[in-house]
């Protein structure tokens, strides 16, 4: 079962489709939903960028994706 979560947060996305952020909604935050659901799909505003600051943390990961 998949859960779709909407957020007002803004994310950055690199050309490899990895989503990044500087707030608490990093991958480990979303991963807790995997205790109940098979997949987590995040719906939020995304800005495409060539590269990100090294201080940003990854949002997407195994079973956690952004909405296409």
URWOCOR-V944218 format. One record per residue. N is the residue number from 1. RES is the residue in one small letter. SS is DSSP state (alpha for helix, beta for strand, coil for the rest). BURIAL is + if it has 9 or more other ideal C-beta (glycine too) atoms within 8 Angstrom, else -. D_LAST is the distance of its C-alpha to the last C-alpha in Angstrom with 2 decimals. Layout:
N;RES;SS;BURIAL;D_LAST
N;RES;SS;BURIAL;D_LAST
This chain:
1;x;coil;-;17.52
2;x;beta;-;14.19
3;x;beta;+;14.29
4;x;beta;-;11.73
5;x;beta;+;13.26
6;x;beta;-;13.14
7;x;beta;-;15.00
8;x;beta;-;16.69
9;x;beta;+;16.41
10;x;beta;-;15.27
11;x;beta;+;13.86
12;x;beta;+;14.31
13;x;beta;+;12.14
14;x;coil;+;14.23
15;x;coil;-;13.90
16;x;coil;-;13.57
17;x;coil;-;10.14
18;x;coil;-;12.32
19;x;beta;+;12.09
20;x;beta;+;15.61
21;x;beta;+;17.75
22;x;coil;-;21.46
23;x;coil;-;21.63
24;x;coil;-;22.13
25;x;coil;+;18.50
26;x;coil;+;18.53
27;x;alpha;+;17.63
28;x;alpha;-;21.02
29;x;alpha;-;20.46
30;x;alpha;+;17.34
31;x;alpha;+;19.06
32;x;alpha;-;21.70
33;x;alpha;+;19.51
34;x;alpha;+;19.57
35;x;alpha;-;23.22
36;x;coil;-;22.30
37;x;coil;+;18.81
38;x;coil;-;17.52
39;x;beta;+;13.97
40;x;beta;+;12.69
41;x;beta;+;9.23
42;x;beta;+;9.64
43;x;beta;+;8.85
44;x;beta;+;10.73
45;x;beta;-;11.60
46;x;beta;+;10.81
47;x;beta;-;13.40
48;x;beta;-;13.30
49;x;coil;-;16.63
50;x;coil;-;18.81
51;x;coil;-;20.08
52;x;coil;-;20.48
53;x;coil;-;23.68
54;x;coil;-;25.00
55;x;coil;-;25.43
56;x;coil;+;21.72
57;x;beta;-;20.35
58;x;beta;+;17.27
59;x;coil;+;14.80
60;x;coil;+;12.70
61;x;beta;-;14.79
62;x;coil;-;15.79
63;x;coil;-;14.09
64;x;beta;+;12.34
65;x;beta;+;8.70
66;x;beta;+;6.31
67;x;coil;-;3.80
68;x;coil;-;0.00
